[in-house]
Amino acid sequence: MSSVPQEEKQEEKQEKQEVKEEKQEEKEEKQEEKQEEKQEEKEEKQEEKQEEKQEEKESWTDFIYNRRTGEFMGRTATSWGLVLLFYLLFYGFLAGMFTLTMWVMLKTLDENVPRYQDRVSNPGLVIRPHAAEISFNRSDPANYDPYVQQMHQLLQRYNDSLQESNELCLVGVYTEQDNHTHKRACQFKRSTLRQCSGLPDASFGYAQGTPCILVKMNRVVGLKPQGDPYISCTAKRDRPLQMLYFPPEGRLDRMYFPYYGKNAHPDYVQPLVAVQLLLTKEDYNVEQTVECKLEGSHLRNDDDRDKNMGRVTFRVKVLE
């Protein structure tokens, strides 16, 4: 009787062991399946990435040139031809419109006379030497030579030999030549400036400490100054500064007006006024401020907004 229960127990034990082993096998199988699934998923992802890269590569190459459709940059040859034709016609039309507009505008302009010159009806004054501050040592020629050279260069066109070919005009009368194609120029000889001409004294007085300054009025086409215009200079100091003017009294004769422009009036030379500053030893080593104005006409010289309209200011300092 006792042996039977033992056998049953043994069988139960074996069954339990078998069940346990089966569960263990199932567990191992599940783990293997999971690993296989993970491996498969990993391989699938890698394949998908490779396919995406391949597709991207193919898409870029196809965009540049697609062999199947013959498209270049997304367009066929016919499409590109139509686009180029459109832009060719479009820009050709714009170029034609621009050319026509410029041609019409140029037809309304005069080569010799500016169409609009209301802003330059009052000319400015300029000087030579071209410097706002003229400072030099009168005993050192190399020191003032740049100023002297500027004046000689300006006066080349005023040489008497060249001016002989120009016209002798009536003093005090406008030289109007509206009906003449080629405008004649009135004589303005260099010798008119006398000791400031650079002929009797090649240093223009700089070697003696009495420098000459050349004053001229800017050219304005068609300008006819009323009255008798002249240049007047004053020193900004307590006592007056002695000066000499050439031509006498600093006159700008009306015969040199009007001016007809560079093309119609090629030989024209504008009138000059030379101002010689008669400095004394007391004036040496002291800066002298001089202002020259255009007087005797309707032209303005008192505009605070434009310091060069009808006037010019410069400083002179002579060193010993």
Rosetta blueprint (number, residue, H / E / L):
1 M L
2 S L
3 S H
4 V H
5 P H
6 Q H
7 E H
8 E H
9 K H
10 Q H
11 E H
12 E H
13 K H
14 Q H
15 E H
16 K H
17 Q H
18 E H
19 V H
20 K H
21 E H
22 E H
23 K H
24 Q H
25 E H
26 E H
27 K H
28 E H
29 E H
30 K H
31 Q H
32 E H
33 E H
34 K H
35 Q H
36 E H
37 E H
38 K H
39 Q H
40 E H
41 E H
42 K H
43 E H
44 E H
45 K H
46 Q H
47 E H
48 E H
49 K H
50 Q H
51 E H
52 E H
53 K H
54 Q H
55 E H
56 E H
57 K H
58 E H
59 S H
60 W H
61 T H
62 D H
63 F H
64 I H
65 Y E
66 N E
67 R L
68 R L
69 T L
70 G L
71 E E
72 F E
73 M L
74 G L
75 R E
76 T L
77 A H
78 T H
79 S H
80 W H
81 G H
82 L H
83 V H
84 L H
85 L H
86 F H
87 Y H
88 L H
89 L H
90 F H
91 Y H
92 G H
93 F H
94 L H
95 A H
96 G H
97 M H
98 F H
99 T H
100 L H
101 T H
102 M H
103 W H
104 V H
105 M H
106 L H
107 K H
108 T L
109 L L
110 D L
111 E L
112 N L
113 V L
114 P L
115 R L
116 Y L
117 Q L
118 D H
119 R H
120 V H
121 S L
122 N L
123 P L
124 G E
125 L E
126 V E
127 I E
128 R E
129 P L
130 H L
131 A L
132 A L
133 E E
134 I E
135 S E
136 F E
137 N E
138 R L
139 S L
140 D L
141 P H
142 A H
143 N H
144 Y H
145 D H
146 P H
147 Y H
148 V H
149 Q H
150 Q H
151 M H
152 H H
153 Q H
154 L H
155 L H
156 Q H
157 R H
158 Y H
159 N L
160 D H
161 S H
162 L H
163 Q H
164 E L
165 S L
166 N L
167 E E
168 L L
169 C L
170 L L
171 V L
172 G L
173 V L
174 Y L
175 T L
176 E L
177 Q L
178 D L
179 N L
180 H L
181 T L
182 H L
183 K L
184 R L
185 A L
186 C E
187 Q L
188 F L
189 K L
190 R H
191 S H
192 T H
193 L H
194 R H
195 Q H
196 C H
197 S L
198 G L
199 L L
200 P L
201 D L
202 A L
203 S L
204 F L
205 G L
206 Y L
207 A L
208 Q L
209 G L
210 T L
211 P L
212 C E
213 I E
214 L E
215 V E
216 K E
217 M E
218 N L
219 R L
220 V L
221 V E
222 G L
223 L L
224 K L
225 P L
226 Q L
227 G L
228 D L
229 P L
230 Y E
231 I E
232 S E
233 C E
234 T E
235 A E
236 K L
237 R L
238 D L
239 R L
240 P L
241 L L
242 Q L
243 M E
244 L E
245 Y E
246 F E
247 P L
248 P H
249 E H
250 G H
251 R E
252 L L
253 D L
254 R H
255 M H
256 Y H
257 F L
258 P L
259 Y E
260 Y L
261 G L
262 K L
263 N L
264 A L
265 H L
266 P L
267 D L
268 Y L
269 V L
270 Q L
271 P L
272 L E
273 V E
274 A E
275 V E
276 Q E
277 L E
278 L L
279 L L
280 T L
281 K H
282 E H
283 D H
284 Y L
285 N L
286 V L
287 E L
288 Q E
289 T E
290 V E
291 E E
292 C E
293 K E
294 L E
295 E E
296 G L
297 S L
298 H L
299 L L
300 R L
301 N L
302 D L
303 D L
304 D L
305 R L
306 D L
307 K L
308 N L
309 M E
310 G L
311 R E
312 V E
313 T E
314 F E
315 R E
316 V E
317 K E
318 V E
319 L E
320 E L
